Amino acid sequence: MFDNFWGNPHVAQALEQMIAQQRLAQTLLFSGPEGIGKATLARRLGARLLGHAEWIEKDDLSLPDNLETVAAREKWPSEKRNEDPLLFASHPDFVTFAPDGPLRQISIPQTRLLKERAQFLPHRGSRRVFLIDGVDRANEQAANSLLKTLEEPPDHLVVIMTAANAYDLLPTIRSRAVPFQLAPLSAGEMQEFVRARGLDRPERRMALAAGSPGAAISLDIDAHDKRRAAMLALLKVAAGAAPFGTWAPVAEAIGRTKSEKLELHLKALYELLRDLLALQQGGGEIRNMDIRPELETLAGKVEFAWIRKAVAKVDEIAGLARRNIQKTIALDALIAELR
């Protein structure tokens, strides 16, 4: 129904019906795993309402120029970022607000700018569309600032928000949006997508992407495997399956890679813990089939309570990651807690 959009036909159909009946909600919330297509669907919907899809697609945050812009701003002092809040607007009536800075957050200056620009009338047609990509990255102050716009949006404005988990948002924000949950694509849909895009190492990409087409495209398998090897070493030490001395060189290597964020290592940790749980409890297929023997050995050395505690501790670190904590200190502490 939307050109070049894969999966979740029920969501696309519901949006089509809203448009056909001229009952499109002014505030929409697309939630689902990273890479599932939330922002892609928002841009497709924006193109349906505004036209000029080729302009709107220039705001895709995965494009090299946009990635470079976001990465460059991480080195700016906070004062400079606050004076020049991040937005993308290749189409005059489609504006994308994206997480900014080294902690990748939606900032108060961004939400204030959104409130100001919400009052501007459309340059063309009868609508303007604002995409807040990663609204769950807004802190409480920024979220409260955004709430003022959502409570009384101008008649011409459609606000589309994306979030990995809708329940990470303030209840007051959730209650003002029509929610759409995007689910992972089926194996058949992913096979068709990977084939259509001509991606290399398709089987591994599909296993690691877990139904997210965006993840399948953006995945750097070699870099992923290095992070996974480091996190597997961490789990072995934390479980007492390897001496603590084997972790020291791994931690030093992680500390030297200043460009790699802690969150990337935590993702690898979550994947490994998920596979350990699946192997231990007979919970279905695992994602890291190529290292299954190592994972089976480790799964035999830990109990369910240990895995549960490990997940809880990784959750704690993930919550602190946005405060720019030291990677190696956080991971050392995790080993100490679990060992």
C-alpha positions in Angstrom: 0.0 0.0 0.0 3.0 2.3 0.6 5.6 2.0 -2.1 8.8 0.3 -1.0 7.6 -0.5 2.6 8.1 -4.0 3.8 6.0 -5.9 6.4 3.2 -4.9 8.8 0.5 -4.6 6.2 -2.2 -4.2 8.9 -0.6 -0.9 10.0 -0.3 0.3 6.4 -3.9 -0.7 5.7 -5.2 1.1 8.8 -3.3 4.3 7.8 -4.7 4.0 4.2 -8.2 3.8 5.6 -7.7 6.8 7.8 -6.5 8.8 4.7 -9.4 7.5 2.5 -11.9 8.5 5.1 -10.2 11.8 5.8 -9.9 10.8 9.5 -6.1 10.8 9.9 -5.2 11.4 13.5 -3.1 14.5 14.2 -0.7 12.6 16.5 0.5 9.1 15.6 2.9 6.8 17.6 4.9 4.1 15.7 6.6 1.7 18.1 8.7 -1.4 17.6 12.2 -2.8 17.5 15.1 -0.8 16.0 15.2 -1.1 12.3 11.7 -2.3 11.9 10.7 0.6 9.6 9.0 3.1 11.9 10.7 6.2 10.4 10.5 4.7 6.9 6.7 4.4 7.3 6.5 7.9 8.6 8.3 9.2 5.5 6.1 7.2 3.2 3.0 8.6 5.0 4.5 12.1 4.7 5.0 11.6 1.0 1.4 10.4 0.6 0.1 13.6 2.3 2.6 16.1 0.9 4.0 14.7 -2.3 7.7 15.0 -3.4 8.8 11.7 -1.9 12.3 12.3 -3.3 12.7 15.3 -1.1 11.4 13.6 2.1 13.7 10.6 1.5 16.7 12.9 1.9 15.8 13.1 5.6 16.5 9.3 6.1 18.9 9.3 9.0 20.7 6.2 7.7 22.0 8.1 4.7 25.8 8.8 4.8 25.5 12.6 4.8 23.0 12.6 7.6 25.1 10.1 9.6 28.0 12.4 9.2 26.0 15.4 10.3 24.9 13.6 13.5 28.3 12.3 14.3 30.0 15.7 13.8 27.5 17.3 16.2 28.6 14.9 19.0 31.9 16.8 19.2 30.1 20.2 19.5 29.9 21.8 23.0 26.4 21.6 24.4 26.0 25.4 24.1 26.5 25.3 20.4 24.0 22.4 19.9 21.5 24.3 22.0 21.9 27.4 19.9 21.4 25.3 16.7 18.9 22.5 17.5 19.1 19.5 15.1 16.5 19.1 12.5 16.3 17.9 8.9 13.8 19.5 6.5 14.6 18.8 2.8 10.8 19.2 2.1 9.5 22.6 3.4 6.5 20.9 5.1 8.2 17.7 6.4 10.5 18.3 9.4 12.5 15.5 11.1 13.7 16.0 14.7 16.3 13.3 15.6 18.3 12.5 18.8 21.3 14.7 19.1 24.7 14.9 20.9 26.9 12.2 22.3 24.1 10.8 24.4 21.7 10.9 21.4 18.8 12.6 23.1 15.8 14.7 22.0 16.7 18.0 23.7 14.6 20.8 25.2 15.8 23.3 22.5 14.5 20.9 19.9 11.1 20.6 21.5 10.9 24.4 21.9 11.8 24.8 18.2 9.2 22.2 17.3 6.6 24.2 19.3 7.6 27.4 17.5 7.6 25.9 14.0 4.3 24.1 14.6 2.5 27.4 14.3 3.9 28.0 10.8 1.4 27.5 8.0 2.1 25.0 5.2 4.2 26.2 2.3 2.3 23.9 0.0 -1.1 22.3 0.4 -3.0 22.1 3.7 -0.7 20.0 6.0 2.7 20.0 7.6 4.2 16.8 9.0 6.7 16.6 11.9 8.6 13.4 12.6 10.1 13.0 16.1 12.3 10.0 15.4 13.1 8.4 18.8 10.8 10.3 21.1 11.7 7.8 23.8 15.1 9.6 23.8 13.5 12.7 25.3 14.2 13.4 28.9 11.3 14.3 31.2 11.8 18.1 30.7 11.9 17.8 26.9 8.9 15.4 27.0 6.9 17.9 29.1 7.8 20.7 26.6 6.6 18.5 23.7 3.4 17.7 25.6 2.3 21.3 25.2 2.3 21.0 21.4 0.5 17.7 21.5 -2.3 19.0 23.7 -3.4 21.6 21.2 -1.8 21.0 17.8 -2.7 23.4 15.0 -5.2 22.1 12.6 -2.6 21.8 9.8 -0.1 19.8 11.8 0.4 16.0 11.8 3.0 14.8 14.4 4.4 11.3 13.9 6.5 9.9 16.8 8.6 6.8 16.9 9.8 4.8 19.9 11.3 1.4 20.5 8.9 0.9 23.4 5.8 3.0 23.8 5.8 2.4 27.5 9.0 4.2 27.9 7.0 7.4 27.2 5.1 9.5 29.7 1.5 8.2 30.0 0.3 11.8 29.1 2.2 11.6 25.8 0.9 8.1 25.0 -2.6 9.1 25.7 -2.5 11.8 23.1 -1.4 9.6 20.2 -3.0 6.9 18.1 -0.6 3.9 18.7 0.6 1.5 16.0 2.9 -1.4 17.1 5.1 -2.6 14.3 6.1 -6.3 14.6 9.2 -8.1 13.2 8.9 -9.4 9.7 8.3 -13.1 9.1 11.1 -15.3 7.8 9.5 -15.3 4.3 9.2 -11.5 4.3 12.8 -11.1 5.3 14.0 -13.6 2.7 12.2 -11.6 0.0 13.6 -8.3 1.4 17.2 -9.5 1.5 16.9 -11.0 -1.9 15.4 -7.8 -3.4 18.2 -5.7 -1.9 20.9 -8.1 -2.9 22.6 -8.2 0.5 25.7 -10.2 1.2 25.7 -13.1 3.7 21.9 -13.2 3.7 21.5 -16.0 6.2 23.6 -14.4 8.9 21.9 -11.0 8.3 18.5 -12.5 8.6 19.4 -14.3 11.8 21.0 -11.3 13.5 18.4 -8.8 12.2 15.6 -10.8 13.9 12.9 -9.5 11.5 14.1 -5.9 11.2 14.9 -4.9 7.6 16.7 -1.8 8.6 19.0 -3.8 10.8 19.7 -6.2 8.0 20.8 -3.4 5.8 22.9 -1.4 8.3 24.6 -4.4 10.0 28.4 -4.4 9.8 28.8 -8.1 10.4 32.6 -8.0 10.9 32.3 -5.2 13.5 29.4 -7.0 15.1 31.4 -10.2 15.4 34.3 -8.4 17.2 31.9 -6.9 19.7 30.2 -10.3 20.2 33.5 -12.0 20.8 34.3 -9.4 23.5 30.9 -9.9 25.2 31.2 -13.6 25.0 34.5 -13.4 26.8 32.8 -11.2 29.4 30.1 -13.7 30.0 32.5 -16.6 30.3 34.5 -14.7 32.9 31.4 -13.6 34.7 30.1 -17.1 34.8 33.4 -18.5 36.2 34.0 -20.4 33.0 37.2 -18.5 32.3 39.8 -16.8 34.6 39.5 -13.1 35.2 42.9 -12.5 33.6 41.4 -13.3 30.1 39.2 -10.3 30.4 41.9 -7.7 30.9 43.2 -7.5 27.3 39.6 -7.5 26.0 38.7 -4.6 28.3 41.8 -2.7 27.1 40.8 -3.2 23.5 37.3 -1.9 24.2 38.7 1.1 26.0 40.8 2.0 23.0 37.8 2.1 20.6 36.5 5.4 21.7 34.3 5.7 18.6 32.2 2.6 19.6 29.4 3.4 22.0 28.7 1.2 25.0 25.2 0.6 23.7 26.6 -1.4 20.8 28.3 -3.8 23.2 25.1 -4.0 25.3 23.1 -5.0 22.2 25.6 -7.9 21.6 25.2 -8.8 25.3 21.4 -8.9 25.1 21.7 -11.2 22.0 24.0 -13.6 23.8 21.9 -13.7 26.9 18.8 -14.3 24.8 20.5 -17.3 23.1 21.7 -18.7 26.5 18.2 -18.6 27.8 16.8 -20.2 24.6 19.4 -23.0 24.8 18.8 -23.6 28.5 15.0 -23.5 28.5 14.4 -24.9 25.0 13.0 -21.6 23.8 13.4 -22.0 20.0 16.0 -20.9 17.5 19.0 -18.9 18.5 20.5 -16.0 16.5 24.2 -16.9 16.9 24.1 -20.3 15.3 27.8 -20.0 14.2 29.0 -20.1 17.8 26.3 -22.6 19.1 28.8 -25.1 20.6 30.4 -22.3 22.8 27.0 -21.1 23.8 25.8 -24.6 24.7 28.8 -25.1 26.9 28.2 -21.8 28.7 24.5 -22.4 29.1 25.3 -25.6 30.9 27.4 -23.7 33.5 24.8 -21.1 34.5 21.4 -21.2 36.0 18.2 -19.4 35.1 18.6 -17.1 38.1 22.0 -16.1 36.9 20.7 -15.2 33.4 17.9 -13.3 34.9 20.3 -11.3 37.1 22.6 -10.7 34.1 19.7 -9.2 32.1 18.7 -7.0 35.0 22.2 -5.7 35.4 22.5 -5.0 31.7 19.2 -3.1 31.9 20.8 -1.0 34.7 23.8 -0.2 32.6 21.7 0.6 29.5 19.8 3.1 31.6 23.1 4.7 32.7 24.6 4.7 29.2 22.8 7.9 28.3 24.8 9.6 31.1 28.0 8.9 29.3 29.5 6.4 31.8 32.9 4.8 31.1 32.5 1.6 29.1 35.2 -0.5 30.7 34.2 0.5 34.3 30.6 -0.4 33.6 31.6 -3.8 32.1 34.1 -4.5 34.9 31.4 -3.9 37.4 29.0 -6.2 35.6 31.5 -9.0 35.8 32.1 -8.4 39.5 28.3 -8.4 40.2 27.7 -11.7 38.3 30.9 -13.5 39.3 
